[in-house]
């Protein structure tokens, strides 16, 4: 008996990437592009014109810059030009990688008459209105339960379209934190320097540790308009010799590999790729609950403190610095958690299933 013919419609995927996507989630974008290439699926990647596409694997993708004209009041023209480029590519499904691109993706889906999936990576306080087509949006992909619950609460009519797909990562075999006993302990955090007040408690704790004769260095990764105020605060606290500021854009994985303890000092209302990366290299995590905090599981993947209480932060960091084997055990438990719940293969497989479902 002859096998039944394969009637599945071939996939051709257009990824719509915003500046936020390429800056905050480069590893995710890399893994997705490689996964689609491994499946021999044609891909068009729509990305900001100023973005250096050589920073990720794009050799198998057609890269389309958008917007073409960076001027006020030309949004409709840019959308039309993008639609014309995509018409030549002939996608069968669009994937908007960030909620900031929801509106333009909705317009493209209607112009091209193709289905799309929309990624929402943050809580509702980050977006006031989510533009979703009732006829063309097949799925809303979220990377965390907290975001799924938030979207369903704000937009109950969209609840049946929500699907959680955890962001994937490659977890190290063993924890890297405190693996070299002779090395100086390295504390690391990532922060946007928009408001120095958000760093003040953590830096106050660093000063206490220094007074108590703990030997360590601290690395703060980030940039922003409050850079000068931060330098002044470091000088006032006498921390210039132990704190290093590293601008965003440096090789993130290499930086994390040098960290013994990764600190999330304030709640974040977007899924935190830096936290995921820190866990994946085997750093011990100290953080606070609130916002998108699904990765912070108290006494399993992280030690938890009150971000508004210096004593709480101090006790938590002392715990890791005084009991280094405990820090390594917790980092190892976090690695196990990532292997079970955040594999790259699982992410790609689930995403392809969504594409095929949308593709009909």
C-alpha positions, 0 to 999 in steps of 0.5 A: 500500500502506497504511503499517504502523500504529505499534505502539510504546507511548507513553512516559510517564516518571517521573523519581526525583530525590534531593537529591544529583541536584538539588544536584549535577546541576541542568544534567543534570536541566534538559537531560533535562527539556527534551529530553523536553518537545521530544519531547512525552513526559509527565513526572512529576518526583519530587523532595525537598519542600524543593527549589526546582523553579523553579531548572530547567525544569519547566513541562512536568512534573508535580512530585511531592514525596517524602517527604511526611512527614519523620519516622522510621519512616514510609518505607513510608507515604511510598512508598505515598503516592508510588505512589498519586500515580504510579498517577494519572500512569500512567508506562510507565517509571521512571528513578531518577536516583541510586543512593540512590533504587534501593530506593524505585524498585524498590518502585515498579516492583513496585507499579506493574508497570512497568520502570525504569532505574537511574542509577549515578553513583559507584564502589562505595565509595559504596554497599554494596548496590545494590538491583536488581530482576531482573524490572523493572530494564531497564538500569543507566545509567552516565556513565563507563567507570570506573563501568561497570567498577566496577559489573560487577566488584562485581555481575557478574550485572548486567553485561549491563544496564549501558549507558554514556551520557555526560552531555551539555553545551554546549561554548563555541566557543572557550576562555575561559581567559586570553582577556583578557591584562590580567585577573588570572589566576583559579584555581578549585576546588570542594570540600566542606569536610569535611576541611581536610587535603584542601585543605592541599597546594593552599593550600600551593602557592598560598602558594608562587606568591604568594612567587614573585610570581605575580599571581592570585586563587583561588576555592574553591566549597563549604561544609561543617563545616570552614569555620572551620578553612579560614578559620584555615588561610588566615589562617595561610598569609597567603592571605586577600587572594587566596582567595575562598570562595563557597558552594555554590548560587551560579550555577555556570556564571557562576562557571566562566566567570570561571575561567582554570584549574580544579583538581581537587585530590583524586580524586572517587568520583562523576562530577564535574559541576563538572569537566565544566562547567569544561571546557565553558566553556573553562577549562584543567584541572589535576587528579589521576587516581583515582576517576572520572577519565574526563574527565582525559586527560593532555596532551589534556584536562588536565595531571595532578599527584600530589595528595600532592606539593606540588611536582607541583601547583606545577609543573603550575600554573606550566606553565599560568601561564607558558605561557598559550597552551599552556593555551588550546590544551589547553582548546580540545582539551578542548572538542573532546573534549566536542563529540564525546563529551558532546553534549546531543543525544547524551545525550537520544537515547541515553536515549530509546532506553533508555526505548523498549527498556524500554517494550517 
